[in-house]
Amino acid sequence: MSQKVLLNSKEIDIILHRLACQLIENHLDFSNSVLVGIQPRGVFLADRIAKILREEYKVTDLIFGHLDITFYRDDFRRNEKPLEASTTKIDFVVEDKRVVFIDDVLYTGRSIRAALTAIQSFGRPSEIELLTLIDRRFSRHLPIQPNYRGRQVDAINDEKVKVSWLENDGEDMVYLVTK
């Protein structure tokens, strides 16, 4: 098994600031927008984006939460071991709001489809957008595309994109792993 560095910590930081600026351009004051990190790994990206928006760009009215999609996935019954759900932390209604889903890697699109179903429990958004750090464009099973993309990666066959976050893995790095 070999791995190649796709993004180092400095490159990730630059991309996070660019994504935050794109959100500001499209949402202005965020009074009618909410950011939702998709559990489990999208929350690391979402937390970072929210922190940049609040601390560096002084966005004060940011509504932010985490969404667990475990039991909304179409493949949740296919594992032999019991699933462990993550926590959903949404203490607001999304009715008529612009929702921005945030996830680390867009691969087949199935996680986003599950998130689209799960978010309906909190109201009917007026619009849903997708922000992702990595877009694996040749692997889509569903017609889902990101509105905001950090880096597009052409990973094929047995290649896997691995995102490591400082908070969880001890480093900020993105690797292309080949089996």
mmCIF file of the C-alpha atoms, coordinates in Angstrom:
data_MODEL
# 
_entry.id   MODEL 
# 
loop_
_atom_site.group_PDB 
_atom_site.id 
_atom_site.type_symbol 
_atom_site.label_atom_id 
_atom_site.label_alt_id 
_atom_site.label_comp_id 
_atom_site.label_asym_id 
_atom_site.label_entity_id 
_atom_site.label_seq_id 
_atom_site.pdbx_PDB_ins_code 
_atom_site.Cartn_x 
_atom_site.Cartn_y 
_atom_site.Cartn_z 
_atom_site.occupancy 
_atom_site.B_iso_or_equiv 
_atom_site.pdbx_formal_charge 
_atom_site.auth_seq_id 
_atom_site.auth_comp_id 
_atom_site.auth_asym_id 
_atom_site.auth_atom_id 
_atom_site.pdbx_PDB_model_num 
ATOM 1   C CA . MET A 1 1   ? 0.000   0.000  0.000   1.00 0.00 ? 1   MET A CA 1 
ATOM 2   C CA . SER A 1 2   ? 1.389   3.394  -0.960  1.00 0.00 ? 2   SER A CA 1 
ATOM 3   C CA . GLN A 1 3   ? 0.175   6.899  -0.371  1.00 0.00 ? 3   GLN A CA 1 
ATOM 4   C CA . LYS A 1 4   ? 0.839   10.161 -2.138  1.00 0.00 ? 4   LYS A CA 1 
ATOM 5   C CA . VAL A 1 5   ? 0.284   13.572 -0.540  1.00 0.00 ? 5   VAL A CA 1 
ATOM 6   C CA . LEU A 1 6   ? -2.415  15.501 -2.400  1.00 0.00 ? 6   LEU A CA 1 
ATOM 7   C CA . LEU A 1 7   ? -2.652  18.442 0.019   1.00 0.00 ? 7   LEU A CA 1 
ATOM 8   C CA . ASN A 1 8   ? -0.434  19.479 2.926   1.00 0.00 ? 8   ASN A CA 1 
ATOM 9   C CA . SER A 1 9   ? -1.559  21.576 5.896   1.00 0.00 ? 9   SER A CA 1 
ATOM 10  C CA . LYS A 1 10  ? -0.675  24.908 4.272   1.00 0.00 ? 10  LYS A CA 1 
ATOM 11  C CA . GLU A 1 11  ? -2.590  24.035 1.106   1.00 0.00 ? 11  GLU A CA 1 
ATOM 12  C CA . ILE A 1 12  ? -5.587  22.902 3.166   1.00 0.00 ? 12  ILE A CA 1 
ATOM 13  C CA . ASP A 1 13  ? -5.532  26.197 5.083   1.00 0.00 ? 13  ASP A CA 1 
ATOM 14  C CA . ILE A 1 14  ? -5.487  28.199 1.826   1.00 0.00 ? 14  ILE A CA 1 
ATOM 15  C CA . ILE A 1 15  ? -8.389  26.160 0.456   1.00 0.00 ? 15  ILE A CA 1 
ATOM 16  C CA . LEU A 1 16  ? -10.417 26.593 3.662   1.00 0.00 ? 16  LEU A CA 1 
ATOM 17  C CA . HIS A 1 17  ? -10.034 30.369 3.464   1.00 0.00 ? 17  HIS A CA 1 
ATOM 18  C CA . ARG A 1 18  ? -11.014 30.357 -0.221  1.00 0.00 ? 18  ARG A CA 1 
ATOM 19  C CA . LEU A 1 19  ? -14.114 28.290 0.547   1.00 0.00 ? 19  LEU A CA 1 
ATOM 20  C CA . ALA A 1 20  ? -15.042 30.651 3.406   1.00 0.00 ? 20  ALA A CA 1 
ATOM 21  C CA . CYS A 1 21  ? -14.704 33.632 1.059   1.00 0.00 ? 21  CYS A CA 1 
ATOM 22  C CA . GLN A 1 22  ? -16.901 31.936 -1.542  1.00 0.00 ? 22  GLN A CA 1 
ATOM 23  C CA . LEU A 1 23  ? -19.564 31.361 1.107   1.00 0.00 ? 23  LEU A CA 1 
ATOM 24  C CA . ILE A 1 24  ? -19.404 35.038 2.099   1.00 0.00 ? 24  ILE A CA 1 
ATOM 25  C CA . GLU A 1 25  ? -19.752 36.098 -1.544  1.00 0.00 ? 25  GLU A CA 1 
ATOM 26  C CA . ASN A 1 26  ? -22.889 33.986 -2.006  1.00 0.00 ? 26  ASN A CA 1 
ATOM 27  C CA . HIS A 1 27  ? -24.534 34.393 1.404   1.00 0.00 ? 27  HIS A CA 1 
ATOM 28  C CA . LEU A 1 28  ? -23.486 37.931 2.430   1.00 0.00 ? 28  LEU A CA 1 
ATOM 29  C CA . ASP A 1 29  ? -24.845 38.297 5.983   1.00 0.00 ? 29  ASP A CA 1 
ATOM 30  C CA . PHE A 1 30  ? -25.854 34.628 6.622   1.00 0.00 ? 30  PHE A CA 1 
ATOM 31  C CA . SER A 1 31  ? -29.138 35.769 8.205   1.00 0.00 ? 31  SER A CA 1 
ATOM 32  C CA . ASN A 1 32  ? -31.086 33.263 6.098   1.00 0.00 ? 32  ASN A CA 1 
ATOM 33  C CA . SER A 1 33  ? -28.375 30.594 5.809   1.00 0.00 ? 33  SER A CA 1 
ATOM 34  C CA . VAL A 1 34  ? -27.290 27.617 7.926   1.00 0.00 ? 34  VAL A CA 1 
ATOM 35  C CA . LEU A 1 35  ? -24.165 25.474 7.746   1.00 0.00 ? 35  LEU A CA 1 
ATOM 36  C CA . VAL A 1 36  ? -24.582 21.742 8.405   1.00 0.00 ? 36  VAL A CA 1 
ATOM 37  C CA . GLY A 1 37  ? -21.587 19.420 8.803   1.00 0.00 ? 37  GLY A CA 1 
ATOM 38  C CA . ILE A 1 38  ? -22.301 15.831 7.808   1.00 0.00 ? 38  ILE A CA 1 
ATOM 39  C CA . GLN A 1 39  ? -21.238 13.248 10.408  1.00 0.00 ? 39  GLN A CA 1 
ATOM 40  C CA . PRO A 1 40  ? -18.798 11.739 10.906  1.00 0.00 ? 40  PRO A CA 1 
ATOM 41  C CA . ARG A 1 41  ? -15.897 13.378 9.015   1.00 0.00 ? 41  ARG A CA 1 
ATOM 42  C CA . GLY A 1 42  ? -17.599 16.400 7.471   1.00 0.00 ? 42  GLY A CA 1 
ATOM 43  C CA . VAL A 1 43  ? -17.904 17.987 10.902  1.00 0.00 ? 43  VAL A CA 1 
ATOM 44  C CA . PHE A 1 44  ? -14.141 18.587 11.084  1.00 0.00 ? 44  PHE A CA 1 
ATOM 45  C CA . LEU A 1 45  ? -14.315 20.614 7.866   1.00 0.00 ? 45  LEU A CA 1 
ATOM 46  C CA . ALA A 1 46  ? -17.525 22.343 8.958   1.00 0.00 ? 46  ALA A CA 1 
ATOM 47  C CA . ASP A 1 47  ? -16.049 23.307 12.337  1.00 0.00 ? 47  ASP A CA 1 
ATOM 48  C CA . ARG A 1 48  ? -13.005 24.800 10.624  1.00 0.00 ? 48  ARG A CA 1 
ATOM 49  C CA . ILE A 1 49  ? -15.085 26.764 8.094   1.00 0.00 ? 49  ILE A CA 1 
ATOM 50  C CA . ALA A 1 50  ? -17.361 28.092 10.862  1.00 0.00 ? 50  ALA A CA 1 
ATOM 51  C CA . LYS A 1 51  ? -14.334 29.118 12.939  1.00 0.00 ? 51  LYS A CA 1 
ATOM 52  C CA . ILE A 1 52  ? -12.781 30.986 9.987   1.00 0.00 ? 52  ILE A CA 1 
ATOM 53  C CA . LEU A 1 53  ? -16.064 32.743 9.229   1.00 0.00 ? 53  LEU A CA 1 
ATOM 54  C CA . ARG A 1 54  ? -16.573 33.806 12.860  1.00 0.00 ? 54  ARG A CA 1 
ATOM 55  C CA . GLU A 1 55  ? -13.023 34.689 13.902  1.00 0.00 ? 55  GLU A CA 1 
ATOM 56  C CA . GLU A 1 56  ? -11.347 35.942 10.751  1.00 0.00 ? 56  GLU A CA 1 
ATOM 57  C CA . TYR A 1 57  ? -14.253 37.341 8.737   1.00 0.00 ? 57  TYR A CA 1 
ATOM 58  C CA . LYS A 1 58  ? -16.374 38.452 11.738  1.00 0.00 ? 58  LYS A CA 1 
ATOM 59  C CA . VAL A 1 59  ? -19.589 36.714 10.655  1.00 0.00 ? 59  VAL A CA 1 
ATOM 60  C CA . THR A 1 60  ? -21.705 37.089 13.776  1.00 0.00 ? 60  THR A CA 1 
ATOM 61  C CA . ASP A 1 61  ? -25.058 35.582 12.803  1.00 0.00 ? 61  ASP A CA 1 
ATOM 62  C CA . LEU A 1 62  ? -23.809 32.146 11.756  1.00 0.00 ? 62  LEU A CA 1 
ATOM 63  C CA . ILE A 1 63  ? -26.192 29.249 12.403  1.00 0.00 ? 63  ILE A CA 1 
ATOM 64  C CA . PHE A 1 64  ? -24.323 25.974 12.482  1.00 0.00 ? 64  PHE A CA 1 
ATOM 65  C CA . GLY A 1 65  ? -24.973 22.292 13.251  1.00 0.00 ? 65  GLY A CA 1 
ATOM 66  C CA . HIS A 1 66  ? -24.036 18.648 12.700  1.00 0.00 ? 66  HIS A CA 1 
ATOM 67  C CA . LEU A 1 67  ? -26.214 16.043 10.971  1.00 0.00 ? 67  LEU A CA 1 
ATOM 68  C CA . ASP A 1 68  ? -25.966 12.271 11.455  1.00 0.00 ? 68  ASP A CA 1 
ATOM 69  C CA . ILE A 1 69  ? -27.048 10.308 8.370   1.00 0.00 ? 69  ILE A CA 1 
ATOM 70  C CA . THR A 1 70  ? -26.280 6.766  9.587   1.00 0.00 ? 70  THR A CA 1 
ATOM 71  C CA . PHE A 1 71  ? -29.820 5.371  9.399   1.00 0.00 ? 71  PHE A CA 1 
ATOM 72  C CA . TYR A 1 72  ? -30.756 7.327  6.272   1.00 0.00 ? 72  TYR A CA 1 
ATOM 73  C CA . ARG A 1 73  ? -28.087 5.624  4.147   1.00 0.00 ? 73  ARG A CA 1 
ATOM 74  C CA . ASP A 1 74  ? -29.258 3.055  1.591   1.00 0.00 ? 74  ASP A CA 1 
ATOM 75  C CA . ASP A 1 75  ? -26.513 0.649  2.676   1.00 0.00 ? 75  ASP A CA 1 
ATOM 76  C CA . PHE A 1 76  ? -26.882 0.749  6.481   1.00 0.00 ? 76  PHE A CA 1 
ATOM 77  C CA . ARG A 1 77  ? -28.291 -2.797 6.695   1.00 0.00 ? 77  ARG A CA 1 
ATOM 78  C CA . ARG A 1 78  ? -25.454 -4.369 4.697   1.00 0.00 ? 78  ARG A CA 1 
ATOM 79  C CA . ASN A 1 79  ? -22.904 -4.540 7.512   1.00 0.00 ? 79  ASN A CA 1 
ATOM 80  C CA . GLU A 1 80  ? -22.641 -7.524 9.807   1.00 0.00 ? 80  GLU A CA 1 
ATOM 81  C CA . LYS A 1 81  ? -21.673 -5.461 12.836  1.00 0.00 ? 81  LYS A CA 1 
ATOM 82  C CA . PRO A 1 82  ? -24.129 -3.058 14.485  1.00 0.00 ? 82  PRO A CA 1 
ATOM 83  C CA . LEU A 1 83  ? -23.843 0.552  13.368  1.00 0.00 ? 83  LEU A CA 1 
ATOM 84  C CA . GLU A 1 84  ? -22.874 3.276  15.781  1.00 0.00 ? 84  GLU A CA 1 
ATOM 85  C CA . ALA A 1 85  ? -24.652 6.515  15.110  1.00 0.00 ? 85  ALA A CA 1 
ATOM 86  C CA . SER A 1 86  ? -22.987 9.872  15.550  1.00 0.00 ? 86  SER A CA 1 
ATOM 87  C CA . THR A 1 87  ? -24.784 12.788 17.138  1.00 0.00 ? 87  THR A CA 1 
ATOM 88  C CA . THR A 1 88  ? -27.043 15.221 15.379  1.00 0.00 ? 88  THR A CA 1 
ATOM 89  C CA . LYS A 1 89  ? -26.724 18.719 16.767  1.00 0.00 ? 89  LYS A CA 1 
ATOM 90  C CA . ILE A 1 90  ? -29.319 20.851 15.055  1.00 0.00 ? 90  ILE A CA 1 
ATOM 91  C CA . ASP A 1 91  ? -31.140 23.119 17.492  1.00 0.00 ? 91  ASP A CA 1 
ATOM 92  C CA . PHE A 1 92  ? -32.761 25.255 14.822  1.00 0.00 ? 92  PHE A CA 1 
ATOM 93  C CA . VAL A 1 93  ? -35.427 24.921 12.143  1.00 0.00 ? 93  VAL A CA 1 
ATOM 94  C CA . VAL A 1 94  ? -34.287 24.907 8.512   1.00 0.00 ? 94  VAL A CA 1 
ATOM 95  C CA . GLU A 1 95  ? -37.681 25.917 7.148   1.00 0.00 ? 95  GLU A CA 1 
ATOM 96  C CA . ASP A 1 96  ? -37.174 28.410 4.276   1.00 0.00 ? 96  ASP A CA 1 
ATOM 97  C CA . LYS A 1 97  ? -33.430 28.661 5.020   1.00 0.00 ? 97  LYS A CA 1 
ATOM 98  C CA . ARG A 1 98  ? -30.511 28.249 2.637   1.00 0.00 ? 98  ARG A CA 1 
ATOM 99  C CA . VAL A 1 99  ? -28.735 25.106 3.881   1.00 0.00 ? 99  VAL A CA 1 
ATOM 100 C CA . VAL A 1 100 ? -25.087 24.420 3.068   1.00 0.00 ? 100 VAL A CA 1 
ATOM 101 C CA . PHE A 1 101 ? -24.104 20.785 3.575   1.00 0.00 ? 101 PHE A CA 1 
ATOM 102 C CA . ILE A 1 102 ? -20.415 20.375 4.364   1.00 0.00 ? 102 ILE A CA 1 
ATOM 103 C CA . ASP A 1 103 ? -18.549 17.088 3.875   1.00 0.00 ? 103 ASP A CA 1 
ATOM 104 C CA . ASP A 1 104 ? -14.882 16.225 3.466   1.00 0.00 ? 104 ASP A CA 1 
ATOM 105 C CA . VAL A 1 105 ? -15.038 13.967 0.373   1.00 0.00 ? 105 VAL A CA 1 
ATOM 106 C CA . LEU A 1 106 ? -17.735 13.735 -2.290  1.00 0.00 ? 106 LEU A CA 1 
ATOM 107 C CA . TYR A 1 107 ? -17.423 10.220 -3.643  1.00 0.00 ? 107 TYR A CA 1 
ATOM 108 C CA . THR A 1 108 ? -20.524 8.306  -4.838  1.00 0.00 ? 108 THR A CA 1 
ATOM 109 C CA . GLY A 1 109 ? -23.046 10.927 -3.694  1.00 0.00 ? 109 GLY A CA 1 
ATOM 110 C CA . ARG A 1 110 ? -24.898 8.470  -1.452  1.00 0.00 ? 110 ARG A CA 1 
ATOM 111 C CA . SER A 1 111 ? -24.033 10.326 1.767   1.00 0.00 ? 111 SER A CA 1 
ATOM 112 C CA . ILE A 1 112 ? -25.456 13.530 0.311   1.00 0.00 ? 112 ILE A CA 1 
ATOM 113 C CA . ARG A 1 113 ? -28.617 11.715 -0.784  1.00 0.00 ? 113 ARG A CA 1 
ATOM 114 C CA . ALA A 1 114 ? -28.985 10.466 2.801   1.00 0.00 ? 114 ALA A CA 1 
ATOM 115 C CA . ALA A 1 115 ? -28.414 14.000 4.126   1.00 0.00 ? 115 ALA A CA 1 
ATOM 116 C CA . LEU A 1 116 ? -31.114 15.345 1.796   1.00 0.00 ? 116 LEU A CA 1 
ATOM 117 C CA . THR A 1 117 ? -33.563 12.890 3.376   1.00 0.00 ? 117 THR A CA 1 
ATOM 118 C CA . ALA A 1 118 ? -32.378 13.448 6.957   1.00 0.00 ? 118 ALA A CA 1 
ATOM 119 C CA . ILE A 1 119 ? -32.590 17.265 6.830   1.00 0.00 ? 119 ILE A CA 1 
ATOM 120 C CA . GLN A 1 120 ? -36.331 17.067 6.058   1.00 0.00 ? 120 GLN A CA 1 
ATOM 121 C CA . SER A 1 121 ? -36.902 16.210 9.738   1.00 0.00 ? 121 SER A CA 1 
ATOM 122 C CA . PHE A 1 122 ? -35.905 19.799 10.583  1.00 0.00 ? 122 PHE A CA 1 
ATOM 123 C CA . GLY A 1 123 ? -38.072 21.595 8.020   1.00 0.00 ? 123 GLY A CA 1 
ATOM 124 C CA . ARG A 1 124 ? -38.102 22.315 4.323   1.00 0.00 ? 124 ARG A CA 1 
ATOM 125 C CA . PRO A 1 125 ? -35.126 24.415 3.204   1.00 0.00 ? 125 PRO A CA 1 
ATOM 126 C CA . SER A 1 126 ? -35.588 26.974 0.451   1.00 0.00 ? 126 SER A CA 1 
ATOM 127 C CA . GLU A 1 127 ? -32.296 25.858 -1.103  1.00 0.00 ? 127 GLU A CA 1 
ATOM 128 C CA . ILE A 1 128 ? -29.551 23.319 -0.419  1.00 0.00 ? 128 ILE A CA 1 
ATOM 129 C CA . GLU A 1 129 ? -25.917 23.735 -1.454  1.00 0.00 ? 129 GLU A CA 1 
ATOM 130 C CA . LEU A 1 130 ? -22.924 21.431 -1.048  1.00 0.00 ? 130 LEU A CA 1 
ATOM 131 C CA . LEU A 1 131 ? -19.409 22.350 0.058   1.00 0.00 ? 131 LEU A CA 1 
ATOM 132 C CA . THR A 1 132 ? -16.736 19.656 -0.095  1.00 0.00 ? 132 THR A CA 1 
ATOM 133 C CA . LEU A 1 133 ? -12.982 19.648 0.385   1.00 0.00 ? 133 LEU A CA 1 
ATOM 134 C CA . ILE A 1 134 ? -12.371 16.852 -2.140  1.00 0.00 ? 134 ILE A CA 1 
ATOM 135 C CA . ASP A 1 135 ? -14.513 16.053 -5.190  1.00 0.00 ? 135 ASP A CA 1 
ATOM 136 C CA . ARG A 1 136 ? -13.813 12.587 -6.637  1.00 0.00 ? 136 ARG A CA 1 
ATOM 137 C CA . ARG A 1 137 ? -15.463 13.269 -9.966  1.00 0.00 ? 137 ARG A CA 1 
ATOM 138 C CA . PHE A 1 138 ? -15.149 9.832  -11.631 1.00 0.00 ? 138 PHE A CA 1 
ATOM 139 C CA . SER A 1 139 ? -16.890 7.895  -8.877  1.00 0.00 ? 139 SER A CA 1 
ATOM 140 C CA . ARG A 1 140 ? -20.394 9.310  -8.753  1.00 0.00 ? 140 ARG A CA 1 
ATOM 141 C CA . HIS A 1 141 ? -23.365 6.946  -8.561  1.00 0.00 ? 141 HIS A CA 1 
ATOM 142 C CA . LEU A 1 142 ? -25.888 9.782  -8.274  1.00 0.00 ? 142 LEU A CA 1 
ATOM 143 C CA . PRO A 1 143 ? -26.157 13.082 -10.174 1.00 0.00 ? 143 PRO A CA 1 
ATOM 144 C CA . ILE A 1 144 ? -24.830 15.232 -7.314  1.00 0.00 ? 144 ILE A CA 1 
ATOM 145 C CA . GLN A 1 145 ? -22.265 18.014 -7.772  1.00 0.00 ? 145 GLN A CA 1 
ATOM 146 C CA . PRO A 1 146 ? -20.728 20.417 -5.234  1.00 0.00 ? 146 PRO A CA 1 
ATOM 147 C CA . ASN A 1 147 ? -21.423 24.149 -5.301  1.00 0.00 ? 147 ASN A CA 1 
ATOM 148 C CA . TYR A 1 148 ? -18.111 24.760 -3.522  1.00 0.00 ? 148 TYR A CA 1 
ATOM 149 C CA . ARG A 1 149 ? -15.135 22.477 -4.072  1.00 0.00 ? 149 ARG A CA 1 
ATOM 150 C CA . GLY A 1 150 ? -11.693 22.609 -2.543  1.00 0.00 ? 150 GLY A CA 1 
ATOM 151 C CA . ARG A 1 151 ? -9.890  20.289 -4.929  1.00 0.00 ? 151 ARG A CA 1 
ATOM 152 C CA . GLN A 1 152 ? -11.049 17.979 -7.684  1.00 0.00 ? 152 GLN A CA 1 
ATOM 153 C CA . VAL A 1 153 ? -9.304  14.580 -7.663  1.00 0.00 ? 153 VAL A CA 1 
ATOM 154 C CA . ASP A 1 154 ? -9.339  11.932 -10.350 1.00 0.00 ? 154 ASP A CA 1 
ATOM 155 C CA . ALA A 1 155 ? -8.982  8.789  -8.235  1.00 0.00 ? 155 ALA A CA 1 
ATOM 156 C CA . ILE A 1 156 ? -9.676  5.536  -10.040 1.00 0.00 ? 156 ILE A CA 1 
ATOM 157 C CA . ASN A 1 157 ? -9.895  1.781  -9.401  1.00 0.00 ? 157 ASN A CA 1 
ATOM 158 C CA . ASP A 1 158 ? -8.552  0.891  -5.947  1.00 0.00 ? 158 ASP A CA 1 
ATOM 159 C CA . GLU A 1 159 ? -7.362  4.400  -5.109  1.00 0.00 ? 159 GLU A CA 1 
ATOM 160 C CA . LYS A 1 160 ? -8.829  5.996  -2.018  1.00 0.00 ? 160 LYS A CA 1 
ATOM 161 C CA . VAL A 1 161 ? -8.740  9.593  -0.827  1.00 0.00 ? 161 VAL A CA 1 
ATOM 162 C CA . LYS A 1 162 ? -7.904  9.868  2.870   1.00 0.00 ? 162 LYS A CA 1 
ATOM 163 C CA . VAL A 1 163 ? -8.421  13.185 4.659   1.00 0.00 ? 163 VAL A CA 1 
ATOM 164 C CA . SER A 1 164 ? -6.581  13.516 7.967   1.00 0.00 ? 164 SER A CA 1 
ATOM 165 C CA . TRP A 1 165 ? -7.652  16.270 10.367  1.00 0.00 ? 165 TRP A CA 1 
ATOM 166 C CA . LEU A 1 166 ? -5.487  17.633 13.164  1.00 0.00 ? 166 LEU A CA 1 
ATOM 167 C CA . GLU A 1 167 ? -8.367  17.285 15.654  1.00 0.00 ? 167 GLU A CA 1 
ATOM 168 C CA . ASN A 1 168 ? -8.858  13.585 14.913  1.00 0.00 ? 168 ASN A CA 1 
ATOM 169 C CA . ASP A 1 169 ? -5.726  12.234 13.230  1.00 0.00 ? 169 ASP A CA 1 
ATOM 170 C CA . GLY A 1 170 ? -2.978  14.517 14.537  1.00 0.00 ? 170 GLY A CA 1 
ATOM 171 C CA . GLU A 1 171 ? -2.258  16.197 11.186  1.00 0.00 ? 171 GLU A CA 1 
ATOM 172 C CA . ASP A 1 172 ? -3.901  18.136 8.383   1.00 0.00 ? 172 ASP A CA 1 
ATOM 173 C CA . MET A 1 173 ? -3.171  16.176 5.206   1.00 0.00 ? 173 MET A CA 1 
ATOM 174 C CA . VAL A 1 174 ? -4.963  14.684 2.233   1.00 0.00 ? 174 VAL A CA 1 
ATOM 175 C CA . TYR A 1 175 ? -3.548  11.487 0.760   1.00 0.00 ? 175 TYR A CA 1 
ATOM 176 C CA . LEU A 1 176 ? -4.237  9.402  -2.317  1.00 0.00 ? 176 LEU A CA 1 
ATOM 177 C CA . VAL A 1 177 ? -3.869  5.821  -1.082  1.00 0.00 ? 177 VAL A CA 1 
ATOM 178 C CA . THR A 1 178 ? -3.247  2.958  -3.509  1.00 0.00 ? 178 THR A CA 1 
ATOM 179 C CA . LYS A 1 179 ? -3.723  -0.642 -2.387  1.00 0.00 ? 179 LYS A CA 1 
# 
